[in-house]
């Protein structure tokens, strides 16, 4: 089996695995829609008070909310990605079995996570987005090019998102129980990705800082591409640079961590 | 109650086995909930009012909602794991133990880290009370603790009802999040922000508005977006009792209809 086919199969497995839980997906769609609604009304009040806040008009702000709800579980910004399982396998020692496999640990989990993300985008992301577009005045691009650029930005966001969460997962090699790190990571992700408030609304220096951090690749970057607020090529470059840096760091930590593994006999 | 206390104590001991992780999760829990408020602060760095409410007034709503929800979450928040237990069959072990199932389930994985949310909510409420301009009367003072306790009871009822729903829809636990976490987020913002129909829904259908919106607008002396007589501000305890009774009925119905997954 070629390496490409192997990882393709892992990704397909990740996709199918999440596709099995239909009730959970429907429940997730419902929850994302409810949270989207709450956010939309607060944003409407905010933009009523100050039109063109952060360079968005009201329709753009509403669109931003629904892009966020579509990407929340796709990018596992609030948790729920493969890192949970990775940590569990490290804690229980099952990771030793993974290390025996003739496959690269990072690529294996990346493939599984991409499969998961793709399903979450289609299964959980699209419906709240369509709901938002139907019932609220949104600002959507009419040319296919912008949509294509948006999808590229989402794909790069998946890489960056995995890069961050793989590092979170590997922390379990040192801490055993990675719950704390995972919690800390999702809070940071929530805040710094623009999930709670678009990053261009953040005041002054805080805004400048969060925009340079990797998390801004997750929501702010794709949203700005879709809303025509940023040059797509610049955004791609930014995201790709963070993806490469995080994946390289993950590889480094992985090789350090796996040297620590001691298989207990039995 | 005794069963609840014992199971809760056991989980506290077990959490303390990984002390670093416990400290981190508690801090994270505190920070996570604080970030909601930081978001509001960020909004107010750009505007002076939201839906006609000033920052201290929103902090007042926020503190009440967050404290009430935090208490409910601390005591009974583990109920949301019911769906998982039904799926993997471990729910059956609870049925054969000589203790009330509801108590066992509520204490299951009792998480002391949830004190983080209660602490954060009370701090914001404390700030609001010093900053907001209220003409205090004995009635308003009395309403404060009544609000928090009734609010916690209403949220607890939502947790129990959500768990009962999970008997039917086994892996749909996220629907519950929309009402619990979604509910508290909604109540952190002024009722004037939301569409009238949404306000009607959380007043008359799922009466979350009685957690803080209705009593708090009375305390603040602000109008409620729906025309309701003033005495409704004092009905939170009644609504709470009603919600708990209904949730109890739902729970018993769910439990009776439960059939093990078998294998």
Boltz contact constraints between the chains, C-beta under 6 A:
constraints:
  - contact:
      token1: [A, 21]
      token2: [B, 171]
      max_distance: 6.0
  - contact:
      token1: [A, 23]
      token2: [B, 169]
      max_distance: 6.0
  - contact:
      token1: [A, 23]
      token2: [B, 171]
      max_distance: 6.0
  - contact:
      token1: [A, 23]
      token2: [B, 172]
      max_distance: 6.0
  - contact:
      token1: [A, 24]
      token2: [B, 171]
      max_distance: 6.0
  - contact:
      token1: [A, 27]
      token2: [B, 172]
      max_distance: 6.0
  - contact:
      token1: [A, 27]
      token2: [B, 174]
      max_distance: 6.0
  - contact:
      token1: [A, 27]
      token2: [B, 175]
      max_distance: 6.0
  - contact:
      token1: [A, 28]
      token2: [B, 174]
      max_distance: 6.0
  - contact:
      token1: [A, 30]
      token2: [B, 175]
      max_distance: 6.0
  - contact:
      token1: [A, 30]
      token2: [B, 178]
      max_distance: 6.0
  - contact:
      token1: [A, 31]
      token2: [B, 174]
      max_distance: 6.0
  - contact:
      token1: [A, 31]
      token2: [B, 177]
      max_distance: 6.0
  - contact:
      token1: [A, 31]
      token2: [B, 178]
      max_distance: 6.0
  - contact:
      token1: [A, 34]
      token2: [B, 178]
      max_distance: 6.0
  - contact:
      token1: [A, 34]
      token2: [B, 182]
      max_distance: 6.0
  - contact:
      token1: [A, 35]
      token2: [B, 182]
      max_distance: 6.0
  - contact:
      token1: [A, 38]
      token2: [B, 185]
      max_distance: 6.0
  - contact:
      token1: [A, 38]
      token2: [B, 186]
      max_distance: 6.0
  - contact:
      token1: [A, 41]
      token2: [B, 193]
      max_distance: 6.0
  - contact:
      token1: [A, 41]
      token2: [B, 194]
      max_distance: 6.0
  - contact:
      token1: [A, 42]
      token2: [B, 189]
      max_distance: 6.0
  - contact:
      token1: [A, 42]
      token2: [B, 193]
      max_distance: 6.0
  - contact:
      token1: [A, 45]
      token2: [B, 50]
      max_distance: 6.0
  - contact:
      token1: [A, 45]
      token2: [B, 51]
      max_distance: 6.0
  - contact:
      token1: [A, 45]
      token2: [B, 193]
      max_distance: 6.0
  - contact:
      token1: [A, 46]
      token2: [B, 43]
      max_distance: 6.0
  - contact:
      token1: [A, 49]
      token2: [B, 47]
      max_distance: 6.0
  - contact:
      token1: [A, 50]
      token2: [B, 46]
      max_distance: 6.0
  - contact:
      token1: [A, 50]
      token2: [B, 47]
      max_distance: 6.0
  - contact:
      token1: [A, 53]
      token2: [B, 46]
      max_distance: 6.0
  - contact:
      token1: [A, 177]
      token2: [B, 18]
      max_distance: 6.0
  - contact:
      token1: [A, 177]
      token2: [B, 21]
      max_distance: 6.0
  - contact:
      token1: [A, 179]
      token2: [B, 21]
      max_distance: 6.0
  - contact:
      token1: [A, 179]
      token2: [B, 25]
      max_distance: 6.0
  - contact:
      token1: [A, 180]
      token2: [B, 21]
      max_distance: 6.0
  - contact:
      token1: [A, 180]
      token2: [B, 24]
      max_distance: 6.0
  - contact:
      token1: [A, 180]
      token2: [B, 25]
      max_distance: 6.0
  - contact:
      token1: [A, 183]
      token2: [B, 25]
      max_distance: 6.0
  - contact:
      token1: [A, 183]
      token2: [B, 28]
      max_distance: 6.0
  - contact:
      token1: [A, 184]
      token2: [B, 28]
      max_distance: 6.0
  - contact:
      token1: [A, 187]
      token2: [B, 28]
      max_distance: 6.0
  - contact:
      token1: [A, 187]
      token2: [B, 31]
      max_distance: 6.0
  - contact:
      token1: [A, 187]
      token2: [B, 32]
      max_distance: 6.0
  - contact:
      token1: [A, 191]
      token2: [B, 35]
      max_distance: 6.0
  - contact:
      token1: [A, 196]
      token2: [B, 39]
      max_distance: 6.0
  - contact:
      token1: [A, 197]
      token2: [B, 39]
      max_distance: 6.0
  - contact:
      token1: [A, 197]
      token2: [B, 42]
      max_distance: 6.0
  - contact:
      token1: [A, 203]
      token2: [B, 45]
      max_distance: 6.0
